[in-house]
Amino acid sequence: MSTDRPLGGMDLLLAEPVAGGAVVDPQALYVPKTPAQKPKRTAPAQALIDAVLANRPLDGMPRQEIPVSEPNVVAERMLGRLFENLYQQEWCDLSLDDEALMAAAVERRENYERFNLQAQIKSEVQPMEDFVRVRKALRALAEANMLHPARMVPDVRLPDLFMAVPVWYQFDNGKCTASHSAIQPATKEFLTRLPSQNWVDTFLLFNHQLRRFDTYDGDSIPPWALERAASLDHVFDHIVLMTPYLDQVAGEWADPEWLRNIDPYLMGYIKGVPFGFVLARFSDSGIFPLYTEMVADTITFIRENIGNLLKKRPVEEALDPMWFSAKTEGQGRPWYYKSNVGFAKYIGDQVDDLLAAFDSGQLFAWLRGEEVALPTTA
């Protein structure tokens, strides 16, 4: 894939990048509310909602679902950007159908393997195989009318969505093994979508131990949502149920009294495509109606409960868990390299920075690993 520019912006599917407009509460675009959207918790104070908006969440993303008249054109445009370098290679005829292109890739791989030319397999054959896989997926999504800009969350905006629905359940077809300490491959897939240790640390706070679909215990998943996911299961490498069920984490953080919010997202992800696709929201009434309240709830939960995480964990192995390095993409315990201060000190400092970034309107930039100037504390 092309690596000469950062991937993940809306310019992958639009002729021009979407410009960031005025700060708008997404909820205001979806009225009236449906009964399913009435939160079970007391609404956050307006000052907290204003603070969420000051962080410019989902900046530059379309807020309303506008039909795409030519989804196949969108799919081809995305392929052209994702595989820009491949399109420029004379030896690779991308006009071939999938079967013919895969046959050419297999032949080229066999020739290179005969002489153990691993570098050329990586630079030439693997991109061809990836191209066929991604092309099939995008064409299937185009046929299902799923290539709407408002339904495609670029990876650079994944932290924005995550802070609203940070408790995840993944459908993995039984591939993952139970482990309280090791980072699962399905978890690593999302940790590596952004080269940011801040993102890694925040994600793992809520999802260190991978939760599988068969452990989900929440509001009933609407039948139409499961039908949509089942019809596109062959397209996605990962299907994720993203929820605001902070009471699940509260139990893990030794505070089971938290009252959960509602309205999860069902998302699909394809390896090599820097977007997540919104398959469904349980209330099915717009994409981001309760978004700001959900982010505010997450921030409040962190402020009120981080001390419980740092003092006590019900699973003994999690007192000193394996962590993940965004720099090396390996597992380890980064706090060992900071005078062996331990898990509590390392995570406590990171959470302090997260809250400082939020209070200064820089939360999502901080999560993406951008350079931000945090206010100093006495």
N, C-alpha and C positions, 0 to 999 in steps of 0.2 A: 504493500500500500504506500501511497505517497506520504512522505514524512517531512516535507519541506515547509510545512505550515501546521499549526495546531488544528486538529480535527475536533468536531463536536459542535460547531456553531450552526445556526439556522441557515447560513449561506450554503450548506450542503444540499439543501432542497429548494432554495429560492434563488432567483436570479441575482438578487442583491441581499446583503445581510439586513435583517430586521433591526431598525434603529430603536434604541431604548427611548421610550416616551416618558410622559409624566408618571409620577407614582400613583398607581391605581390599586385600590383594594379589589382583588379578583371577585370577592363575594358580591360586590355591588353589581356585577355584570349578570348575575343569575337570580332573578326574582320572578314569581314568588318562590319561597323555599318550599320544598316538599316535606311531608312529615318525617321522612327518613333522615332529613338533614338537621332535625332539632337535636342539638347536643345534649348529652346526659349530664354534662358538667355545667357549673355556673359560667356564664360568658366571661372571658378575661376583661379586665378593666381597659377602658379606652386608651389610657396612656400606654399600656403594654401593646395594644394593637398598633398604635402610632409608632412605637419603637420597632415593631416588626417591619412596618412599611418603610421606615427610615433606612432599613438595610437593603432596600430595593430587591425584594425577592422575585425570582423568575424574570429578571429585567431583560427586556428585548424579546420575550416569548409572546407569540399570539395568545390572547386570552379567550377568544371566541372561536368555535369550530366552524370554519368556512369550508364548504365543499370544494374539493379539488377536481377540476373538470377533466384533467388528463393525468391520472395517477401513474400511468406507465411512463410518461415523460419525466415525472418526478423521480421514479425509480432509476431511470437511465441516467439522469443528471447526478444522482447520488453515486451511482457506480463510477461515473466519470471522475468525480472528485475523490472517492475512496481509493480508486485504483489508477490514479492519474499517471504514475510512472509506467504501469503495465500497458496502458493505451499507447504509449510512445515507443514501445518495442516492436521493431519490424518482424521479429521472429514469432510474435504471438498474434494470431488472428482471432480477435475477440468477437468477430461476427459469426464464428462457428456456433452451432447449437451446443447445448450442455454436454451431450454424449460425445460429440466429436472433439470438443475441447478437453474433456477429461481423458479421452483416449490419447490425445497428444501429450497431455501432462504425464500420464502413466509411462508412455514411451520415453519421454525425456528423463523422467525419474530413474527408470531402469538403466538407461545409458550412463547417467551420472553416478548411480550407485555402483556400477561395475568398476568404476575407477575411484570410488570413494570421494567424490567431489561434493562434499557436504555443503560448502559455501554456495555453490551454484544451485543446489537443490533448494536452499533457503531463499536465495535471491530470485530464482526463476520459476521453479516448479511449485513451491508452496503458494506464491501469489496467484498462480493460475488456478490451483485447486480452491483457494479461498474465494477467488472471483466467481467460480461456478456455484459454490455453496451460497454466497451472499446474493448472487443474481437470482437464484431460485427463490430464496427467502423474500427478497424485495418484490419480485413479480407476484408471489403468492399474496403478499400484503396489499399490493396494488389491486389485485383481483377482489380482495376482501374489503376494498375501500378504506384501508387503515392508514394510508399515507397522508393524513391530515397534519398540517404543521402544529396545530394545538394538541395533537395526540402523540407528538414525538418530542420527548424530553432529551435534549442533548446532554452529553456527559458533563459538560461544564456547568449545567444547571441541576445535576444530580444531587449535590448537597442541599440545594434549595428545596427540592422535593423531599429529601430524606428528613430534614428537620421537621416536617409536618407529619411524616409517617415512618418513624425510625425503627419500628419493631417488625422484623421481616420473617416470613415463612417461605421456604423455597420448595418447589416441586423438583425432585431429583431422581425419580424412578428408582429409589433405593440405592443410589450410588454412594451416598455418604455414610460413613460409619460414626457411631457415637463416640465423642471425645470431648472432654472438658477442657483440654489444653491446646491440642493441635489445631492449626488453621486449616479448614477444609478447602479443597480446590474450588468448590462453588462459592465460598466466601472470598477466596483470593481473586476470583474473576472481577469482583466489584472493588476490592481494595486497589487493584492495579489500573482501574479506569481513570484515576486521577493521580498524578505524581506528587502527592501531598501527604506528609506525615500527620498533619492536622486532620485531614479527612480520614486516614486510617484509624487514628486514635478514637475519633468520635464515632465512627462506624462500629468499631469493636466494643465500645462501651455498651452498646445496645445489642450487639449481635456476635459476641465472641464465640458462643456455642451456636452452631447453625441449627435453626428450627425447621423441621420438615413439615410439609403440608399435613401429614398424618398426625401431627401434634397440635394442629390448629384448634382452638376452642374459643370461638368468637361468634359474632352475628352470622346468621345463615348466609352462605354465599348464594346469591340469586341464581336460579337455574340457567337463565340466559347468559350470565357471565361465564359459568362453567362450560356451557355449550360453545361459546366463542373461543374460550381458551383451548377446548378440546379440538376444535376445528383447525386451530393454528399451532397445535402442539408440535407438529413436524417442522414448523418454520423456526421455532426458537430453541436456543441452547439453554436458556434459563427462563422459567416463569416464576415470578415473585409476587407474593401477596404482601404488600406493604401496608402496615396498619399503624394507627395511633394508640394501640393497646398498651399504654405505659404501665398499666397494672401488672402486665406480664413481667416487665423488667423490674417493677417494684418488688415483686416477690423474689426475684434474683438478687435485688439490692437490699433485701431484708426489710421491706416496707410494703406489705400486701394491702394496705388500706387505700391505695390510690384508686380513684374512680375514673374509669376509662372514657375516652372520647369515642366517636364513631366514624364510619364511612371510609373503609380501606380502599386502596387502589390495587388492581390486578395488572401487572406489568409483564411485558415480554422483552427479552434481550437476545441479540444475535452476536456471537463472537466476531470481532472485527468491525462491527458497526457501532459508532460512538453515539448511539441514541437508545433510549428505552421507549417502548411503544405502550401507550395507555390502552389496555384492552377493555377495562371497565372500572367504574366506580360503583359501589353498592347502590347508591341512591340514583345513579344514572341521570343526573340532572346538571349537566355541565361538567367541566373538568376540575375547576379549582374553587368551588363555592365557599367551603369552610377553611380554606387554606390558611389564612392569617391566624384564625383562632387556634388551629392545630399547631402551628409553629409557636405561638404564644404559650400553649399548653406544655410543649416540650421544654421550652426555656424555664418555665415555672417548675416543672418536674426536676430539672437538673439543679436548679438553685436550692430546692427544698430537700433533695434526697441524695446528693452526691456524697454527703457525709456518711450515709449508711453503706454505700459501696466501699468506701475507704476503710470503714471500721470492721465490717463483717460481711462475709459471703457464705451462703449456706452450703456451697460445694467446696470442700477443703482444697481441691486441686486448683480452684480458681483464685486462691489467695496469691498465687505467684504464677500467673498464666503465661503461656507462650504468646508473644506479640508478633507484629509484622513490621518490617522495615520497607518504607516506600522507596528508599534509595537502592537497596540491594535486592528487594523482592524476596527476601528470605525471612525465616522465622527466627525469633530470638527474644531477648528481654532487654529493650533499649535502656531501661533504668540502670542496668549494670554498668553502663558507660558514663553514668553521671554520679560518680563517687559512690556507686552501689546504694543509692538512696532508697531503692525499693519501689514497689508498685504504687503504694499510696501517695508518695511524694511526687512521682512522675505524673500520674494521672491527675492528682490535685492541681499541680501547676498548669497542666494542659487545660483543665476545666476553667481555671481562673482566667486563662487567656481567651478561651471561648466566650466566656461571659463578658469579658472586657471588649472583645471584638463586637459582640452583639450590642452592648451599651453604647459603643461609639459608631454604630451603623456600618460595620465592616465584616459582619459574621460570614457571609458567603464568600467574600474575597479571601478571608482567613482560612476557611475550610478548603478552598481551592489551592492554597499554598502561595497566594500572591503576597507581595511585600506590603505589609500594612504597619502603620505606626500605632501601637497600642498605648493607651494612657498609662502612665506610671502610677503605682500604688504605694502608699506610705508603708 
